[in-house]
Amino acid sequence: MSQDIDHDNTERLAALLSLLAASSEDDEAPVPIDMLDGYLTALICGPQTVSPLAAMDALFGEDWAAVLDEQEQTEAFVEALHVRWNEIAESLDPEVLLAEPESMHLTPLITEFDEATKADLMSQGVLSAAQLDQLPSPGVIWSEGFMLAVQDHEADWYVHNDESQAGQMLDAMLLAIAAVAMPAGEQRETYIAEAYDEDIDVDQNVLIDDALFSAQDLRLFWLQNPTPEGELH
């Protein structure tokens, strides 16, 4: 059974993230909640114990709290961040994953831009019609956030030889997560042809589901294949 989400907390977290986005430089891409959620998930799945504040430092820079301090919102933000962190951690509890390995426990924060949402964004002037046409598919930003965390901590993640069984397992799980963000084209088609049977109709939802199962598997992988000096949690 997937972990329940505190939707009120999610809305608070998204609203406070918008304060950070509003203060970013014009040439800086805003960090949506999907990316933060993917990054947090990777930290929890990974080989080392890492604070959720590490995600904020990585995504927004070490001075990220200054904007929130000005509006006396830092404490509220940190509280909302930790609530979401704990939700993810509970969904990836090793005992639960081992007891129900075939069940989906992880519930990611993935924005889906339905027609009503698009209309609201246009009416608010947040996005133009041209920008709406360029919106990523569901799950792409979450996947990119997850893989960015892996990249930022690659010295911890890539400790197993690529030719070893553990190394091959790790590569396969990470590739399943990265596949969510693959654009339509040869690379995506090649991956699907190699990873799935011909009779399976693979769409974005299938890729997302398999990415989430891979994230769950990664949580257990690092418990079973710790790094030499890994401080596992």
Residue pairs with C-beta under 8 A, 6 or more apart in sequence:
1 100
1 103
1 105
2 91
2 104
2 105
2 106
2 107
3 87
3 88
3 90
3 91
3 105
3 106
3 107
4 87
4 107
5 87
5 107
5 109
6 83
6 84
6 87
9 80
9 83
9 84
10 33
10 84
10 109
12 76
12 80
13 33
13 36
13 77
13 80
13 81
13 83
13 84
14 33
16 68
16 73
16 76
16 77
16 80
17 31
17 32
17 33
17 36
19 67
19 68
19 71
19 73
20 31
20 60
20 64
20 67
20 68
21 30
21 31
23 67
24 30
31 59
31 60
32 111
32 141
33 109
33 111
34 108
34 109
34 110
34 111
34 141
34 142
34 145
35 59
35 141
35 142
35 144
35 145
35 148
36 55
36 56
36 59
36 145
37 84
37 88
37 108
37 109
37 110
37 142
37 145
38 108
38 141
38 142
38 143
38 144
38 145
38 146
38 147
38 148
38 149
39 55
39 58
39 59
39 145
39 146
39 148
39 149
40 52
40 55
40 84
40 85
40 88
40 149
41 88
41 92
41 106
41 108
41 142
41 145
41 146
41 215
42 145
42 146
42 147
42 148
42 149
42 150
42 215
43 50
43 52
43 54
43 55
43 149
43 153
44 85
44 88
44 89
44 92
44 219
45 92
45 215
45 218
45 219
45 222
46 149
46 150
46 153
46 156
46 157
46 218
46 222
47 156
47 157
47 159
47 222
47 226
47 227
47 230
47 232
48 153
48 156
48 227
48 230
48 231
48 232
49 231
49 232
49 233
50 153
52 81
52 82
52 85
53 78
53 81
55 149
56 64
56 65
56 81
57 64
58 148
58 149
58 152
59 145
59 148
65 74
68 74
68 77
84 109
87 107
88 106
91 105
91 106
91 107
92 105
92 106
92 215
92 216
92 219
93 105
94 219
94 220
94 223
96 105
97 105
97 216
97 219
97 220
98 220
104 209
104 212
104 213
104 216
105 216
106 212
106 215
106 216
108 139
108 142
108 212
109 142
110 138
110 139
110 141
110 142
110 208
111 138
111 141
112 138
113 121
113 132
113 135
113 138
118 127
118 132
118 135
121 127
121 132
122 128
122 129
122 132
127 135
136 181
137 204
138 204
138 205
138 208
139 180
139 181
139 204
139 207
139 208
139 211
140 180
140 181
142 180
143 177
143 178
143 179
143 180
143 181
143 211
144 181
146 177
146 211
146 215
147 174
147 177
147 178
147 181
150 157
150 174
156 227
156 230
157 170
158 170
159 227
159 228
160 166
160 167
160 170
160 225
161 167
162 168
162 171
166 221
166 225
169 221
170 218
170 221
170 225
172 214
173 214
173 215
173 217
173 218
173 221
174 214
174 218
175 191
175 195
176 195
176 207
176 210
176 211
176 213
176 214
177 211
177 214
177 215
179 188
179 191
179 192
179 195
179 207
179 210
179 211
180 204
180 207
180 208
180 211
182 188
182 191
192 202
196 202
196 206
200 206
222 230
222 232
223 232
226 232
